[in-house]
């Protein structure tokens, strides 16, 4: 892979802000950890989870999309289908299997139906402060999308003994895309609820949240998605924050009272199945945050703190039939199998090369990508499933080229991830927010609105978690956080935009000087990537790496900057440059979403004509992610890799327009003049169009080319 010139500058920035500080100011603490995570079983449904029926249908390629089969409700009782499958010949062809599926299953998605929104309004509150007619029209188009995204469970037609993979959802839910998903997704729902509340659809938001709370009542946690095959996985536990957002918008205290037991239950799940006890040396001589990092030998004290990780401790495996074992996700079974069987292209990528035949594949719970590998020899060695798993974060990066150590295959990237031995900054920041939110709710519901003993316990847990992040993941010289790798005992050298999450969680309590350093660093990164902050600075070809920009993470960045600005404002008046930077990031995030919506057919009747280069029949798309060009701006497209609207983008943009309604203006698009009906507004002169590259292995795109293909089953 060739490193783009502007990305080289980004790595220079990374080296400057994330390089190790002088030994006399910081030395990594000595760390050990005890894995107390209880093991968790995989799902075991005879049709919708891994087993002989699913394996044969998915690996024979009956459907182009693996998710199709597992979203098909049955025409006959499940036990009859299992019996019919057992009568199939061992040499059954793809056509034989296709007929078996047709005879025994209804079409995918027939278990859901379009839902009406009882609380619909044609006057969404978030638009009342938006003055620009183009933005108002775009915002109204976003608002109208909710109608096409609302679904209800539809299983009354099923026979006795027939089943659907859809979980029992009693209330209307919002799907992740009009034609791309057939169930609610956990992570997505946080951003959906943000948008619903800004749109004034409070009743719909309440029902969406109640579905998640009901799932906690059944499973003890919120599964990744609303189908059976997701029930052994989860995503970042944002439910408490969703309930908080709902309460702040509605003041519905009765709902909080009913939700609180489920929020406690979910917290207990992450405490039980995803947390480890970490023991390390802490500077206790001066516990003010401004002193952290200055470690003096006479101030050491050994402490043990519980931190949370993404990686589960699974003890059940699936066999691929050739003696190898691995967990393959039902909804992306053939993709995972192909990755699992791919040979290493560069054995010297890792400090310890492990032959493919000895790899063990397992899911994770909420970080990306969704598969990791470890040696089968160590899979059952003890309570920690991955005691000697591979470490992406220890890969040496030679010179200035971060790709020199990587091949083009995803296996080399996936195989180097070590989530089970890493204190993830974003996850523990979320857990901090969860603990503070639960404590606040307990106090709110107490008789005298004050802290109780239980409330104090949650606050203490939150404070200890924050202190551990400050001790292990925070660099006071830069004001930045990085994930901490337990096996190596040091902060990671691969920076992610997710590392900004602590500024949202507790940025108002960081040392003001370091907060300003962090603000300056983020501002520099934003100056290099005006289209939005990339998720990482590594072009791995995966969806959550450079050059992708994910709208949910832009929301997190904006929220984090707000925390930093509040901090800086406590010490002195926030400068105009700080304020301008935050608004600029919001404006550019809106620009990126709007421009791809516009070039794929979006228009505002009477205000903005449709873009002449848009593909015929398209009416504006909300994409899952946006792609940065070599100049750091977004690359627009005139067609979509898949149909439907990606709903988290809808929610984030509605939230941004509502939150910053009087600070944002008409969008501008790179190399495009908006075709206004009455062109009374000055529009930018387009820059010369960049040369059009052919779509290929380098994944370069132009306004005439869309070659980013969304991988199924990211979570």
VOGU-3710 file (C-alpha; in Angstrom, 3 decimals, decimal comma):
1> xxxxxxxxxx> 0,000/0,000/0,000  1,191/3,481/-0,817  1,029/6,069/1,945  -0,786/9,244/0,781  1,165/12,429/1,284  -1,350/13,976/3,628  -1,479/10,794/5,698  2,263/11,023/6,148  1,670/14,404/7,772  -0,930/12,799/9,997
11> xxxxxxxxxx> 1,601/10,254/11,170  4,038/13,043/11,883  1,298/14,554/14,046  0,768/11,213/15,760  4,462/10,831/16,458  4,546/14,296/17,965  1,615/13,930/20,329  1,815/10,231/21,172  5,548/9,667/21,391  6,857/8,394/24,728
21> xxxxxxxxxx> 7,790/11,163/27,138  11,102/11,461/28,874  11,913/8,674/31,309  12,307/11,067/34,223  8,707/12,318/33,873  6,910/9,046/33,277  7,626/5,362/33,517  4,996/2,674/32,946  3,676/1,162/36,178  4,215/-2,526/36,819
31> xxxxxxxxxx> 0,922/-4,202/36,014  -0,600/-7,629/36,526  -4,181/-8,747/36,173  -6,485/-11,513/37,310  -9,125/-12,630/34,824  -12,334/-13,010/36,821  -14,651/-13,172/33,823  -17,153/-16,005/33,916  -17,471/-18,031/30,707  -20,418/-17,384/28,434
41> xxxxxxxxxx> -22,120/-19,903/26,152  -22,736/-19,299/22,486  -26,278/-19,363/21,132  -27,526/-22,879/20,465  -30,651/-22,673/18,295  -30,766/-25,626/15,838  -31,485/-23,350/12,853  -30,310/-19,827/13,559  -27,088/-20,561/15,440  -24,028/-22,564/14,449
51> xxxxxxxxxx> -24,747/-26,199/13,734  -24,994/-28,672/10,848  -28,002/-27,012/9,180  -26,681/-23,457/9,219  -23,171/-24,621/8,301  -24,204/-26,493/5,169  -26,555/-23,786/3,907  -24,122/-20,933/4,464  -20,993/-22,664/3,160  -22,797/-23,963/0,077
61> xxxxxxxxxx> -23,647/-20,385/-0,859  -27,411/-20,783/-1,094  -27,676/-16,991/-0,635  -25,294/-14,208/-1,594  -25,823/-12,616/1,812  -25,439/-14,939/4,809  -27,894/-12,816/6,785  -30,731/-13,827/4,447  -31,077/-17,371/5,772  -30,942/-16,520/9,470
71> xxxxxxxxxx> -33,660/-13,877/8,980  -36,135/-16,386/7,482  -39,008/-17,549/9,746  -40,045/-21,185/9,457  -43,013/-22,559/7,505  -43,070/-25,730/9,614  -42,332/-26,599/13,234  -38,623/-26,508/13,969  -38,464/-30,174/14,950  -39,974/-31,158/11,575
81> xxxxxxxxxx> -37,378/-29,075/9,728  -34,547/-30,720/11,647  -35,967/-34,146/10,782  -36,279/-33,199/7,085  -32,688/-31,991/7,018  -31,461/-35,269/8,470  -33,028/-37,069/5,489  -31,007/-35,039/2,972  -28,182/-36,828/1,209  -24,660/-36,065/2,339
91> xxxxxxxxxx> -24,025/-35,187/-1,322  -26,934/-32,747/-1,564  -26,206/-30,032/-4,124  -26,677/-26,279/-3,768  -29,982/-26,625/-5,651  -31,093/-29,369/-3,265  -30,358/-27,141/-0,290  -32,085/-24,173/-1,921  -35,233/-26,281/-2,370  -35,005/-27,439/1,246
101> xxxxxxxxxx> -34,919/-23,811/2,371  -37,792/-22,798/0,068  -39,954/-25,670/1,331  -39,347/-24,969/5,000  -38,843/-21,211/5,409  -40,716/-17,993/4,664  -38,823/-15,149/2,913  -36,345/-13,152/4,965  -37,967/-10,242/6,748  -41,527/-11,543/6,550
111> xxxxxxxxxx> -41,547/-11,465/10,368  -41,592/-7,642/10,447  -43,897/-5,013/8,980  -43,967/-1,259/8,461  -45,141/0,635/11,547  -47,040/3,890/11,879  -45,598/6,565/14,168  -48,422/7,646/16,477  -46,504/10,702/17,674  -45,575/11,982/14,205
121> xxxxxxxxxx> -45,226/15,746/13,770  -44,756/17,836/10,641  -43,076/20,533/12,741  -39,956/18,878/14,230  -38,512/20,981/17,079  -34,911/20,691/15,873  -35,666/22,767/12,751  -37,191/25,743/14,536  -33,823/27,397/15,017  -32,413/26,575/11,565
131> xxxxxxxxxx> -32,622/29,645/9,332  -30,921/28,567/6,109  -33,530/27,163/3,650  -31,162/24,532/2,247  -30,373/23,210/5,705  -34,050/23,334/6,680  -34,972/21,310/3,607  -32,195/18,795/4,282  -33,290/18,525/7,904  -36,889/17,927/6,903
141> xxxxxxxxxx> -35,765/15,163/4,533  -33,924/13,557/7,462  -36,993/13,891/9,683  -39,216/12,272/7,059  -36,896/9,258/6,927  -38,216/8,081/10,304  -41,492/7,059/8,641  -39,736/4,572/6,392  -37,571/3,122/9,153  -40,215/2,190/11,738
151> xxxxxxxxxx> -41,042/-1,517/12,082  -43,123/-3,862/14,231  -42,894/-7,586/14,883  -45,153/-9,578/12,532  -45,305/-13,236/13,568  -49,033/-13,887/14,067  -49,128/-15,879/10,814  -46,650/-18,500/12,047  -47,916/-22,026/12,694  -47,764/-23,743/16,082
161> xxxxxxxxxx> -44,162/-24,789/16,580  -42,926/-22,404/13,866  -40,307/-19,886/14,890  -38,625/-16,655/13,854  -35,128/-15,494/14,703  -36,600/-12,102/15,670  -36,584/-11,568/19,428  -39,914/-10,743/21,150  -40,030/-6,971/20,672  -43,339/-5,597/21,946
171> xxxxxxxxxx> -42,911/-2,025/20,727  -42,160/-0,226/17,486  -38,452/-0,221/16,671  -36,269/1,615/14,172  -34,112/-0,459/11,845  -30,538/0,428/10,951  -31,467/1,010/7,311  -34,611/0,856/5,194  -33,402/-2,172/3,223  -30,199/-3,188/4,996
181> xxxxxxxxxx> -31,328/-4,498/8,396  -34,432/-6,233/9,705  -34,057/-5,653/13,432  -32,890/-3,020/15,908  -29,157/-2,855/16,592  -27,800/-1,862/19,997  -25,031/0,607/19,118  -27,122/2,194/16,351  -30,055/2,770/18,701  -28,130/5,291/20,812
191> xxxxxxxxxx> -27,880/7,628/17,815  -31,401/6,816/16,655  -32,811/7,881/20,027  -30,788/11,116/19,888  -32,465/11,934/16,579  -35,951/10,820/17,602  -35,857/13,093/20,653  -34,705/16,086/18,600  -37,495/15,302/16,129  -40,037/15,419/18,947
201> xxxxxxxxxx> -40,904/11,717/18,606  -40,686/11,071/22,333  -43,257/8,280/22,393  -41,435/6,369/19,671  -38,153/6,851/21,544  -39,737/5,495/24,718  -40,909/2,344/22,922  -37,500/1,833/21,328  -35,892/2,029/24,770  -38,478/-0,248/26,350
211> xxxxxxxxxx> -37,600/-2,964/23,825  -33,968/-2,828/24,975  -34,936/-2,849/28,639  -37,135/-5,893/28,007  -34,157/-7,697/26,431  -32,080/-7,006/29,535  -34,876/-8,602/31,548  -34,549/-11,777/29,472  -30,803/-12,014/28,799  -29,231/-9,800/31,466
221> xxxxxxxxxx> -27,755/-7,558/28,771  -28,684/-5,996/25,427  -27,658/-8,291/22,559  -25,866/-6,842/19,539  -29,132/-6,987/17,599  -32,716/-8,078/17,969  -32,302/-11,629/16,648  -31,477/-14,964/18,264  -28,047/-15,278/16,669  -26,917/-12,036/18,360
231> xxxxxxxxxx> -27,685/-13,224/21,886  -24,121/-14,283/22,707  -22,713/-10,834/21,884  -23,194/-7,243/22,921  -21,998/-3,783/21,972  -20,833/-0,780/24,046  -23,352/-0,538/26,924  -24,980/2,782/26,084  -28,479/1,983/27,393  -28,079/4,037/30,577
241> xxxxxxxxxx> -27,017/7,040/28,509  -30,041/6,572/26,249  -32,363/6,617/29,257  -30,555/9,716/30,540  -31,067/11,494/27,200  -34,734/10,494/27,229  -35,231/11,801/30,776  -33,513/15,100/30,021  -35,834/15,585/27,028  -39,079/14,497/28,718
251> xxxxxxxxxx> -38,639/14,634/32,527  -40,431/11,260/32,585  -39,377/10,102/36,047  -41,757/7,127/36,056  -39,902/5,657/33,084  -36,570/6,144/34,863  -37,935/4,307/37,913  -38,960/1,320/35,767  -35,717/1,371/33,797  -33,307/1,590/36,733
261> xxxxxxxxxx> -33,370/-2,114/37,764  -32,523/-3,108/34,185  -29,674/-0,589/34,018  -28,228/-2,107/37,185  -28,621/-5,590/35,712  -26,760/-4,665/32,541  -23,957/-3,093/34,575  -23,712/-6,322/36,577  -23,422/-8,330/33,345  -20,442/-6,282/32,150
271> xxxxxxxxxx> -18,956/-6,534/35,624  -19,331/-10,312/35,618  -18,532/-11,332/32,051  -16,290/-8,549/30,764  -14,245/-7,197/33,687  -10,833/-8,101/35,127  -8,954/-7,087/38,267  -5,858/-5,066/37,417  -3,096/-4,639/40,006  -0,496/-1,908/39,543
281> xxxxxxxxxx> 1,542/0,730/41,345  -0,146/4,085/41,879  1,242/7,428/42,945  -0,730/8,246/46,100  1,448/11,068/47,372  -0,686/13,595/45,601  -3,889/12,327/44,041  -4,783/15,532/42,260  -5,047/14,837/38,579  -2,483/17,460/37,650
291> xxxxxxxxxx> 0,179/15,390/39,413  -0,551/12,103/37,694  2,363/10,768/35,743  4,978/12,162/38,158  5,883/8,939/39,860  8,210/9,165/42,862  9,512/5,992/44,451  8,342/6,946/47,933  4,783/7,469/46,740  4,159/4,016/45,274
301> xxxxxxxxxx> 1,238/1,999/46,546  -0,064/-1,253/45,110  -3,732/-0,998/44,168  -6,208/-3,347/42,509  -8,895/-1,906/40,285  -11,610/-3,559/38,211  -11,594/-2,534/34,556  -13,775/-3,690/31,695  -12,735/-5,219/28,390  -14,474/-5,970/25,137
311> xxxxxxxxxx> -13,324/-9,553/24,858  -15,566/-12,295/26,251  -14,436/-15,541/27,789  -16,081/-18,084/25,478  -15,765/-21,796/26,141  -17,829/-23,260/23,317  -16,366/-23,606/19,823  -17,481/-24,627/16,355  -15,607/-27,018/14,070  -15,040/-26,366/10,373
321> xxxxxxxxxx> -14,998/-30,115/9,680  -11,256/-30,440/9,190  -10,114/-30,462/12,782  -9,877/-26,702/13,154  -12,188/-24,896/15,519  -13,483/-21,356/15,593  -16,504/-19,211/16,289  -18,172/-18,096/13,071  -20,958/-15,555/13,266  -24,197/-16,955/11,769
331> xxxxxxxxxx> -25,040/-13,737/9,903  -21,613/-13,600/8,214  -20,689/-17,276/8,403  -19,059/-17,745/5,001  -17,089/-14,499/5,323  -15,737/-15,522/8,716  -14,970/-19,013/7,443  -13,007/-17,629/4,478  -11,037/-15,362/6,784  -10,451/-18,199/9,222
341> xxxxxxxxxx> -9,031/-20,392/6,444  -6,886/-17,751/4,774  -3,160/-18,382/4,978  -0,798/-15,799/6,412  0,892/-13,818/3,669  3,596/-12,400/5,908  4,645/-14,638/8,781  7,118/-12,067/10,064  4,246/-9,679/10,827  4,034/-10,986/14,366
351> xxxxxxxxxx> 6,688/-11,498/16,988  5,466/-15,084/17,280  4,134/-16,552/14,054  1,302/-19,054/14,506  0,340/-21,357/11,620  -3,197/-20,849/10,341  -4,214/-24,401/11,234  -3,606/-23,622/14,899  -5,658/-20,432/15,007  -8,787/-20,067/17,077
361> xxxxxxxxxx> -11,401/-17,524/15,944  -13,679/-15,844/18,460  -16,082/-12,954/18,547  -15,712/-9,868/20,583  -18,312/-7,658/22,218  -18,502/-4,279/20,655  -15,191/-3,272/19,202  -14,244/-3,600/15,564  -13,483/-5,797/13,702  -15,660/-8,654/14,888
371> xxxxxxxxxx> -13,240/-11,575/14,749  -9,991/-12,271/16,531  -7,653/-15,234/16,591  -5,624/-17,107/19,150  -3,705/-20,354/19,350  -5,828/-23,445/19,896  -3,099/-24,691/22,208  -3,975/-21,951/24,691  -7,748/-21,772/24,187  -8,416/-23,940/27,239
381> xxxxxxxxxx> -5,283/-23,117/29,219  -7,162/-21,249/31,916  -9,912/-18,755/32,661  -8,413/-16,284/30,202  -9,314/-17,539/26,732  -6,514/-15,744/24,938  -3,541/-15,968/27,268  -1,031/-15,761/24,427  -3,051/-14,111/21,693  -1,445/-11,981/19,030
391> xxxxxxxxxx> -0,824/-8,313/19,614  -1,470/-5,711/16,959  -0,403/-3,030/19,362  3,119/-4,393/19,652  3,822/-4,575/15,923  6,885/-2,518/15,101  6,265/0,203/12,494  9,476/0,631/10,487  10,382/4,148/9,492  7,558/6,415/8,435
401> xxxxxxxxxx> 5,572/3,796/6,498  2,913/2,213/8,731  1,970/-0,315/6,065  5,373/-1,907/5,615  4,601/-4,544/8,239  1,168/-5,405/6,836  0,005/-7,350/3,817  -3,205/-6,615/1,953  -5,116/-9,476/3,601  -7,538/-8,804/6,399
411> xxxxxxxxxx> -6,306/-11,848/8,287  -3,046/-10,118/9,119  -4,954/-7,217/10,623  -7,596/-9,279/12,381  -5,072/-11,777/13,649  -3,088/-9,076/15,388  -5,862/-7,727/17,593  -5,710/-8,445/21,304  -8,867/-7,066/22,822  -8,835/-9,484/25,729
421> xxxxxxxxxx> -5,626/-8,022/27,121  -6,364/-4,369/26,475  -7,936/-1,728/28,683  -10,032/0,066/26,071  -10,272/3,781/26,759  -13,656/4,190/25,100  -15,329/1,227/26,836  -14,143/2,213/30,312  -15,161/5,825/29,674  -18,619/4,540/28,781
431> xxxxxxxxxx> -18,696/2,396/31,920  -17,750/5,501/33,929  -20,691/7,339/32,366  -22,979/4,388/33,106  -21,958/4,288/36,775  -22,392/8,043/37,216  -25,769/7,928/35,462  -27,034/5,055/37,626  -25,863/6,914/40,741  -27,656/10,067/39,598
441> xxxxxxxxxx> -30,870/8,128/38,965  -30,701/6,468/42,391  -30,306/9,877/44,028  -33,073/11,356/41,887  -35,483/8,631/42,946  -34,575/8,728/46,651  -36,982/10,374/49,071  -34,809/13,391/49,738  -33,051/13,521/46,332  -29,656/12,818/47,917
451> xxxxxxxxxx> -27,041/10,113/47,653  -27,819/6,832/49,354  -25,297/4,147/50,284  -26,010/2,357/46,994  -25,635/5,593/45,082  -22,296/6,278/46,779  -21,099/2,799/45,834  -21,659/3,478/42,118  -19,931/6,845/42,398  -16,947/5,209/44,065
461> xxxxxxxxxx> -16,754/2,627/41,274  -16,843/5,423/38,716  -14,156/7,386/40,538  -11,877/4,357/40,781  -12,364/3,578/37,087  -11,525/7,155/36,139  -8,427/7,104/38,333  -7,237/3,886/36,676  -7,614/5,456/33,237  -5,683/8,468/34,455
471> xxxxxxxxxx> -2,936/6,245/35,884  -2,549/3,870/32,957  -3,943/5,483/29,807  -3,423/9,221/30,236  -0,353/11,170/29,151  -0,243/14,508/31,043  2,400/15,825/28,662  -0,005/15,707/25,711  -3,370/15,596/27,455  -4,237/12,534/25,357
481> xxxxxxxxxx> -5,359/9,004/26,219  -4,355/5,693/24,644  -5,509/2,124/25,234  -3,339/0,256/27,745  -2,042/-3,188/26,787  -1,773/-5,368/29,888  0,598/-8,023/28,559  3,208/-5,500/27,490  2,489/-3,154/30,391  2,380/0,034/28,346
491> xxxxxxxxxx> 0,131/2,368/26,453  -0,511/1,419/22,850  1,135/3,214/19,970  -1,884/2,968/17,669  -4,088/5,990/18,216  -7,833/5,889/17,568  -10,430/8,629/17,589  -12,176/6,440/20,199  -9,433/7,557/22,570  -11,174/10,940/22,764
501> xxxxxxxxxx> -14,133/9,439/24,647  -12,781/10,339/28,138  -13,109/14,036/27,308  -16,841/13,481/26,898  -17,048/11,316/30,027  -14,987/13,455/32,415  -13,194/16,096/30,361  -14,475/18,848/32,632  -12,356/17,496/35,511  -9,039/17,070/33,698
511> xxxxxxxxxx> -6,152/19,433/34,460  -6,937/22,630/32,535  -3,453/22,913/31,014  -3,551/19,362/29,710  -7,097/19,871/28,472  -5,845/22,773/26,379  -3,062/20,581/24,972  -5,618/17,972/24,012  -7,799/20,628/22,395  -4,838/21,921/20,407
521> xxxxxxxxxx> -3,918/18,405/19,257  -7,462/17,598/18,123  -7,618/20,954/16,372  -4,440/20,125/14,440  -5,862/16,784/13,387  -9,078/18,452/12,282  -7,079/20,955/10,242  -5,516/18,059/8,315  -8,824/16,217/7,829  -11,508/18,794/7,211
531> xxxxxxxxxx> -14,009/16,152/6,092  -14,086/14,616/9,570  -11,696/12,872/11,928  -10,765/9,403/10,598  -11,323/6,529/12,983  -7,629/5,614/12,926  -4,637/6,651/10,854  -4,154/3,131/9,455  -5,471/2,111/6,049  -6,248/-1,539/6,778
541> xxxxxxxxxx> -9,112/-1,664/4,183  -11,538/-2,293/7,076  -14,551/-0,081/7,665  -13,299/1,338/10,963  -9,879/2,524/9,793  -8,562/5,341/7,585  -9,877/6,745/5,264  -13,333/6,089/6,724  -15,195/8,694/8,776  -18,031/7,298/10,896
551> xxxxxxxxxx> -20,829/9,743/11,882  -21,294/8,217/15,392  -17,678/8,958/16,229  -18,060/12,531/15,000  -20,874/12,899/17,534  -18,516/11,602/20,213  -15,789/14,051/19,150  -18,208/16,980/19,295  -19,378/15,873/22,765  -15,763/15,479/23,894
561> xxxxxxxxxx> -14,826/18,948/22,715  -17,761/20,323/24,705  -16,306/18,691/27,816  -12,878/20,151/27,148  -14,271/23,610/26,473  -16,175/23,556/29,736  -12,941/22,609/31,495  -10,912/25,348/29,825  -13,642/27,873/30,507  -13,403/27,153/34,238
571> xxxxxxxxxx> -9,836/28,416/34,302  -10,192/31,283/31,845  -12,514/32,525/29,164  -12,661/30,064/26,305  -10,869/31,589/23,345  -12,579/32,388/20,079  -10,314/29,870/18,357  -11,560/27,070/20,613  -15,190/27,989/20,057  -14,683/28,402/16,316
581> xxxxxxxxxx> -12,988/25,014/16,063  -15,936/23,197/17,641  -18,469/24,863/15,340  -16,204/24,199/12,358  -16,128/20,497/13,173  -19,935/20,432/13,450  -20,313/22,312/10,174  -17,926/19,984/8,363  -19,679/16,905/9,740  -22,969/18,231/8,369
591> xxxxxxxxxx> -21,264/19,098/5,077  -19,954/15,552/4,656  -23,363/13,958/5,196  -25,230/16,571/3,176  -22,911/16,424/0,169  -23,235/12,671/-0,252  -27,000/12,996/0,239  -27,116/15,719/-2,430  -24,964/13,940/-5,016  -27,121/10,790/-4,642
601> xxxxxxxxxx> -30,317/12,603/-5,585  -31,280/14,651/-2,536  -33,131/17,882/-3,269  -35,277/20,532/-1,594  -38,399/21,406/-3,620  -38,447/25,085/-4,489  -35,007/25,647/-2,971  -32,416/23,174/-4,271  -32,564/21,312/-7,574  -31,339/17,746/-7,800
611> xxxxxxxxxx> -27,680/17,304/-8,675  -27,373/16,683/-12,413  -24,790/13,929/-11,977  -26,894/11,864/-9,553  -27,866/8,363/-10,602  -31,395/8,296/-12,000  -34,065/7,296/-9,507  -32,082/8,097/-6,365  -33,520/10,538/-3,831  -30,665/11,081/-1,374
621> xxxxxxxxxx> -28,708/8,601/0,755  -27,390/8,535/4,307  -24,244/6,450/4,199  -22,756/4,320/6,955  -19,440/6,119/6,591  -17,757/8,757/4,457  -14,441/8,476/2,675  -11,602/10,976/2,948  -9,698/11,963/-0,164  -5,981/12,647/-0,314
631> xxxxxxxxxx> -6,680/16,326/0,423  -8,360/15,455/3,734  -11,818/16,434/2,514  -14,622/13,939/1,915  -15,008/12,135/-1,387  -18,546/12,417/-2,694  -20,324/9,739/-4,672  -23,202/9,647/-7,123  -24,298/6,079/-6,412  -24,645/3,779/-3,426
641> xxxxxxxxxx> -23,020/0,435/-2,692  -26,223/-0,663/-0,986  -29,771/0,664/-0,851  -31,672/2,246/1,997  -30,631/4,900/4,473  -28,137/4,237/7,232  -30,050/5,336/10,277  -27,279/6,296/12,687  -26,258/9,002/10,209  -29,864/10,198/10,189
651> xxxxxxxxxx> -29,850/10,416/13,988  -26,475/12,126/14,290  -27,285/14,769/11,681  -30,670/15,545/13,249  -28,928/15,904/16,622  -26,245/18,210/15,219  -28,801/20,411/13,468  -30,871/20,651/16,629  -27,946/21,193/18,985  -26,190/23,805/16,846
661> xxxxxxxxxx> -29,153/25,188/14,888  -28,162/28,852/15,155  -24,448/28,265/14,514  -24,424/26,292/11,264  -24,958/27,604/7,756  -25,627/26,381/4,227  -23,325/23,455/3,417  -20,573/23,590/0,827  -19,387/20,563/-1,123  -15,925/19,845/-2,583
671> xxxxxxxxxx> -15,793/20,482/-6,347  -19,569/20,980/-6,529  -21,746/24,085/-6,888  -25,180/23,656/-5,333  -27,869/23,980/-7,994  -30,112/26,449/-6,169  -33,538/27,236/-7,581  -33,075/30,934/-6,913  -29,330/31,424/-6,835  -29,246/34,505/-4,658
681> xxxxxxxxxx> -26,671/33,034/-2,309  -23,035/33,107/-3,261  -21,795/29,578/-3,818  -18,143/28,559/-3,815  -16,252/28,305/-7,051  -15,460/24,643/-7,574  -11,873/23,540/-7,576  -10,611/21,623/-10,604  -11,958/18,096/-10,426  -9,362/15,562/-9,309
691> xxxxxxxxxx> -8,282/12,937/-11,759  -10,580/9,947/-11,736  -8,931/6,744/-10,577  -10,159/3,328/-11,533  -11,712/1,436/-8,650  -9,302/-1,220/-7,586  -7,251/-2,614/-4,777  -6,277/0,862/-3,595  -9,971/1,632/-2,936  -9,694/5,132/-4,402
701> xxxxxxxxxx> -12,968/6,791/-5,355  -14,116/9,939/-7,105  -17,487/11,579/-7,619  -18,069/9,103/-10,448  -17,016/5,987/-8,631  -18,160/4,160/-5,524  -16,015/1,191/-4,574  -16,297/1,042/-0,801  -18,318/-2,076/-0,078  -19,858/-2,388/3,365
711> xxxxx> -18,809/-5,602/5,106  -21,613/-7,501/6,748  -21,641/-8,151/10,444  -19,175/-5,499/11,601  -20,538/-6,036/15,135
//
